[in-house]
């Protein structure tokens, strides 16, 4: 069984294929099926991105000196930090080259298994296999949105290019993001840190204690997410189930860029990121099980909308 794990991916040559620029969408829907199928959260080849321009957060008060820099420079610094964390903890040979090869293979396999699961939800063995690749929240979101008496087929026949998008870093105790009594959250660009709250008024807190509080909080946990941009041909088809003659309700085929977010486990404490180092090369030894936790910013956009409504 092939699972996307850092450290277990062999180097492969990625051969880019000639460009194929077209898209076609065919609908054969009545009002009832149209309403249900339109709610299924898969982007068609002609759809705009869910988040056309991401609203990155500028530096908080404690780091306000960073705000003298343009947002583009701040964003670059955040990406540099993410790259350094990954290279130091997986090896320079792994990220980004081997990581991208593994991500493209895992994406194809995850999409195929997702189609199988949506069409055969009773198959618990297949579901367990899929959950080794896909985050549970993402899988449940697709399952609950699948229209009754329909068959969903998603296929990626051709991948043209694969690149790294945003790198998301979460630092601190995992409980920090659900307990605002003991912790405060500091956000900047693609970085968020769960900090222990100061024992005294922050304006009265000695600088040495502030540094120790930051350092202690950071070492309590870490998780990294990477947006992988996959330029590919994608086929998406919805048909009626149990019909003597297959009736296509929706067919979409075209080339677009998918934004697939892969995330590491949440390592707590942060030192668990690396289980050891090779005695000869000094390269880190680890066996991370990356999971695909979001597709085309589906869960992220819904979380942003829910936060806005609150």
N, C-alpha and C positions, 0 to 999 in steps of 0.2 A: 504494500500500500504506500503510495507516494504522498508524503506530507511535506509541506513547505517548511523546512527547518534551516535556520542559519547554520552553516558549518557542514551541511550535508549535500550541498549543491555543487556539482562538478562544473568546471568552466566549459562553456559551449560557445560556438560561434553563432551569432545572430545574423541571419541573412535577410536583408530587407527586400521585399518584392516590389515590382513596378506598381506605381500608383493606379488606383481604380477609383475614379471620382464619379459617383452617381448615388442616387437614393430613390427609392420608390416605396410608397405607402398605399395599400389598398384596404378599404373598409367595406364591410357588408354587414351592417348593424341595424337592428331595430332600436327603438328608444330605450327599451329595458336593458338589452345587452350593451348598448353604447355607454349607458351610465355606469354599469359595473366594470366594463373593460377599461374605460377611461380612468378609473380610479386605481387600476393596477400600476404600481410605481416603477415602471420601466420606461426610460427615456427613448423616444423614437429618433430616427436619424435626423429629422428636421426640427427637433425640439431645442430650445435654448437651454444653457446650463441652469441648474436650480439656483445657484448663487453666482451671478455674472461677475460681481466684484466683491471679493471677501472683505468684510469690515474688520480688519485687523485692529487690535487694541494697542494704543500707544502706551508708552512706559508709565507706570504708576508713580505716585508722588515720591516714593523712596528712590526711584531711578529716573527722576524727571530730567536729569542732565542729558539723557538719551534723546529727549524730544527736540533738542537743537538740531538733530540730524533729520534729513528727509525720511519719510516713511519707507521709501524704497531701500534706503541704506539700513534702516533698522530691520527691515524684513530680511535683507541679505545677511545681517549679523545673526539673526535667529536661525537661518538656514545653515550658516557656517557652524553654529554651535551644535545643531542636530547632526550634521555630517561628522563633526569631530567625535561626538559621543558614540555614533555608530561605528566609525572606523577604529576607535580606540578599544571598543568592546567586541567587535566581530572580526577585526583585521582589515587592513587597507585593501587586500586582494578581494575581500568579500563585498564591500560596499563602495560604489554602487553596482559594479559590473555583474558579479554573480547573483547579487540580490535581485536585480532586474530580470535576469534569466529565470530565476525561481518564481518571481512574481507573475511573469507572463504565463508560465506553465500552470501555476496554481489558479490563475484567473480562468483559463480555459476549462480546467477540470472542475472548478467550483460552479461555473455557469452550467456545465453539463449535468452535474449532480443536482443542482438547484431545480432544473427542469424536471429531472426524474422524480425528485421529492414532491414537487407541486402536483405532478400527475399521479403519484402513488403515495399519498400521505400515510397510508397504513403500513408502509415498509419501514419498520423501526431500524433494521440493520443499515439500510441506506441513509437514514437520518443520522445515525451515529457517525457514519463515514463522512457525511457532509459537515457535521458539527466539528470535525477535526480541522476543517478549512474555514468555515463560516462562523461568524459570531452569532450567538443564539438570538439576540435582539433583532438582528438583520433578517435571519431566517423566519422568525415569527411574524415580522412585518410583511414579508412576501406571502406567507401562508394565509394570513388573515385577509389579505387583499385579493386572493385568487377567486375569480367568479366561479360559482357552482356550475357543474356540467360543462366545463371547458377544459381544453388541453392546451398547456403553455409549452412552447418550444423556443428555446433561446440557443443560438449557436454563434460561435466566433470562427468562421472559416479561414480568415486570414488576418495576421497581425503584421503591420508594417513597421512600427517603431514603438519603443518603450522608453520612457524617461521618468526621472524623479520630479515630483511636484513639491508641495509643501511637506516639511518634516515637523511633526508635532511632538513636543516634549512635555511630559507631566512629571513633576517632582514632588516628593513629600509623602507623608503617610496616606494610604488610600482612604482612610476614614475622614481625611480633611475635607473632602468634597461633598460630604453629607452631614457634617457636624460643624455648624457655624458658631457654636458656643465656645469650642476650644481652639478653633482654627480660623484663619483668614486666608483668602485666596488672592494671590498676586498674579495678574495676567499681563503679558506683553507679547505682541505679535503672535508667534506660534508656540509660546512657552507659557505654562501655568505652574505655579508653585503653591502647595498647601503648607502654610506656615503656622507654627504654634503661636497663639496670641501672646503678646507681651504680658508679663506679670504686673507691670506698672504702666502708667500712661506712656505711650510711645514717645512723646516729646521729652519725657524725663528719663527714658531708658539710656543708659551709658552705651557708647558706640561698641565697646568690647562685647557687652552682653547681646547687643543686636546682631553682631557678626556670629556669635556662638549660636544664637537662636536660628539664624538663617542656615548655618552649616549643619546643625543637628536635624533641622527639618528636611533639608535636601537629601540627606543620607538615609532617610527612613523609607524611601521608595522611589521607583522610577518606571515609567512606561514611555515607549516611543512609538509613534505612528507615522507612516510614510504614505503620502498620496502618490500612487503610481499612475502615470498618464499613458494610456494604451491606445495608440492609433490603429484602428482595426475595422474590418468589415464585420457587420453584425446583422444577424437575421433574427427576427422576432415574429412569432406567429401564434395566433389564438384560433383554435378550431372548436367546434361543438363536439362533445363527447357522445359516444354511443349512437352515432348516426350511421345508417346503412351506407350512406355516401358522405365522405368527409366534407364538411362545409367550413370554409375559411371565413372567420369573422373579421380578423385583422391580420394583415401581413405587412411587415416593414423590413426593408433591407437597404443598407447603406453604410457608408464609411463615416465614422465619427471618432472622437477621442473620449474614451471612458476614463473616469477618475475613480480608481479603486484604492481604498485606504486599508493598508495592512498594519496591524498593531502587534507589538510584542505582548507577552504576559505582563502583569504588573508585578515587578520584582520588589519585594519588601523583606528585608532592607535592600537598599540599592546595590550592595555588594554582591547580591545573588545574580546579577547580570552575567558575571563571569565565574565559571566554576573552577578555573585554573588557567595556567599558561604553559605553553610548550617549552620544555627545558632548553631546547636548542635554538628555536627561532624567537621565542618570547611572544609569539602570537597568542591571542586569547583562545581558550577552549570553552565552548558553550554549545548548547543544543536548544536554541530557541524554537518554539512552535509559533510562527507568525500566523495570525488569522485575518481573514478578510472581514472587516467590521463595518464597512460602509461602501455603497456603490453609487456613484454620481451624486454624492452629498445628500442622499435621501434622509438618513437619520439626523444628520447635522442640520439640514434646513428645517426639519420638523422641530428639532430642539430649539433652534433660534426663534421660530415662530411661537412656540409655547412660552419661551422666556419673555418675548415681546408682549404677549397677551397678559402675562402676569403683571 
